[in-house]
Amino acid sequence: MHVDGMIFRLKELGDAMALPVYALSGRRPWSLGYYTTKKVSIQAAIDAAAVQRGRPLPEGFGIGIDERVVEYPWLFDRLRQGDARLGQILDAGSTLNHDYILDRDPLRKADLTMMTLAPEKRCYWHQGYSYVFGDFRKTRFGAAAFDTIISISTLEHVGLDNTMLYTNDPAKSETNKYGFVDAVREFRRILAPGGRCLITVPYGRYDNFNWFQLFDADMIRTLIEAFGATSFELEFFGYDRAGWRRASEADVTGATAYDPHSGRGQLDDKAGCARAIACIELFG
């Protein structure tokens, strides 16, 4: 068997073993087997189009899985709809930097640039994707450089302490609640006329965990106003022990989050992190 084939078979075997291990552990987020279970759940949700505009989520959807299980399928639903031209794409935050995400249409072989603060161990430049490192608040891109900008669960980190997970640069240990405003204005500058920007952030009652923060209603309004969209669509999703569900803004105004690094905010609902998210599509 070819070496690549052997590696793939070993990976499949590891994935198959991880699922029952996670189930036997009580499906506790971030325990042994969680990452594989999360990946499999996300893949299934994308392929089944489980998150569609205006439709309820399946019953028991994403129990014990963090918000990515909603965010990625939501993103793919938006990217696949209609005749929208993706064109030049910027992933602001490098959240798409996973093989099981990039291997799915319409991101497969897309003209995609991923930008984050510092290099990551994993990269797919050999598949034609580009990588750029820097601060979203002041990029080197020219005006109207991108047709589509994607920022999945990233803006909640901008302006806060990014030295714990993302960079060793002490200058990136900040306490600026509204640091995201300059990032959003930069997104608008580098978005081509007629383009669109797809953003998700954790939502609920404002809270600051030092390395990320929960957006509240005022912050969402500030974000939308800073972008200066010609139009926008805003959706909310909430989590409880019954899983993820579509929600109204009022339903999730008081939502909280669990910080898996400090343990703060942990309840008995098996939340992986945020208990609500806001998903925003902004049109240029």
Secondary structure, DSSP 8 states (H G I E B T S, - for coil): --HHHHHHHHHHHHHHHHHHHHHHTT--TTSTTHHHHHHHHHHHHHHTT-S-TT----TTTTTT--THHHHHHHHHHHHHSTT----SEEEET-TT-SHHHHTSTTTTT--EEEEESS--S---GGGT-EEEES-TTS-S--TT-EEEEEEES-TTTTTSB-TTTT---GGGB---TTHHHHHHHHHHHHEEEEEEEEEEEEBSS-EE-SS-EEB-HHHHHHHHHHHT-SEEEEEEEEEETTEEEEE-TGGGTT--B--TTT-TT--TT---SBSEEEEEEEE-
